[in-house]
Amino acid sequence: MAKASWQGLERSRSVQFALFLLVALAARWPAYGEWNYAVDDQYFALVGRRLLAGDILYADIWDRKPPLLYLTYAAIARVHASTLAYQLVATAFAALGAYGTARIARLIAPLPAALMAGIAYCALLTRFGGGNGEAAVFYNPLILAAAWSIASSIERLRQGLLPRRVLLGMLAAGLAIGFKQSAAFEAVFFGVATLAILARGGMRWPALAIRATAMAGLGALPMVAIGLVYWRMEHFPQLWQALVLSNFARTYDAGRITRALALAGLLCLPLLFALLGYLRGRAERSAPLGFLACWAAAAILAVAIFPGLYLHYALPLLAPLAVLSAPFFARPGIGTLGFAALVILALATSDMFDLRVRAHARPAAAALVEQVRRVTPHRRLLVFGMPSYLYAEIGAAPPSVLAFPAHFYEGAESRASGIDEVAELRRVLRARPETVVVQEPLPAAPLNEANVARIAAYVRRCEAVRRMTIYDHEGEKRMAVHSGCARAATGD
């Protein structure tokens, strides 16, 4: 009976996805409806709302990620403009990523262990900052589709054949780049790995060149199309500045080694299980194992060489590590215990399940919104701290193309956007915002001292200030709501 049940589950892909959807819901529900849970997600949602209002990305509202991420948020907001809406869609994408993880893991492990790998992916997403709507939550399934297209075609590639699914996989990888540029590292690896397998199968150089051109063309197609659209709109320089030049222009902090060691420590258990799974898979001579191990190595290298490191930068590593762990999870006794320990530890140490903070977060955020709405009758608001979605919550348009507050106060972001942020803030204050919300202390080092001083001078002349506490995934944050500022002098 048990064997028949597993066989039935193997055949029913919809039931497998439903299982992962339930797991994703269980791993993410505490933050539902909490618009201030994460810094990045709320800004993506704000940009999506502004695109629906007619803003042009990079020209009217600025960030350095590619357009497909923001278009996704805009599409969600068109259906329903709420925090819960994009959280539920992100949950479905997390389940889709878990499903993709399990499909690939099934190539090197039995079904129960493959399902464990998918569940582990969901749990690790929540632990590493992907419990809401981070970019990787949306593009990881595309990377998984590309990886599966190759891993499931190893034998045909060795025979010198290039299946259509691999070409579609290259297109999926190109779409992933349209969500975040760093996906290009894995996309390039997929192309090189495919060509290497074809070459080892005896394919001659002229035939390899034709296939390389086809794969590169499909992988580049989404970004080329985006570039042409911006060229036609005469905004290509802004696109180039945002996606390419700004990443080299910003300053990266000196604490990289400390962050790298901390991130490696948090990843030690997934890395260990992936290594043990790889060794077990080698003993069983799993055909796609070498490719999957190289994929994991490429993903790790892409994170390791990036000059800045944050917790959510580990999100692209989780799927390949979970896949490689599947043969270890298949070991009777110790594999199951290891899987249980990984999932329990990931969820128990996640900010998502700090339920005391989550219970305070929604009412505190609602109180902030109510206060800002009450003292900002003309909706002339300036946010000089992280809760950027506050603009959307009170129905205000950001007063500047630099709507992500950090671009005004982070010293590391100075001139990275191609916009003089000191002159831009001077222009914003000349328009006399009636309310200024300042986070205390500002979450940056070094600070843009010129802009911090200018804001301090402006708010000193405001009629009232109310200090309030809100909560995000890191815990308590203090906000100063300066109101009655429209009659203040700018200090110029």
Order of alpha helices (4+ residues) and beta strands (2+ residues): alpha-alpha-alpha-alpha-alpha-alpha-alpha-alpha-alpha-alpha-alpha-alpha-alpha-alpha-alpha-alpha-alpha-alpha-alpha-beta-alpha-alpha-alpha-beta-alpha-beta-beta
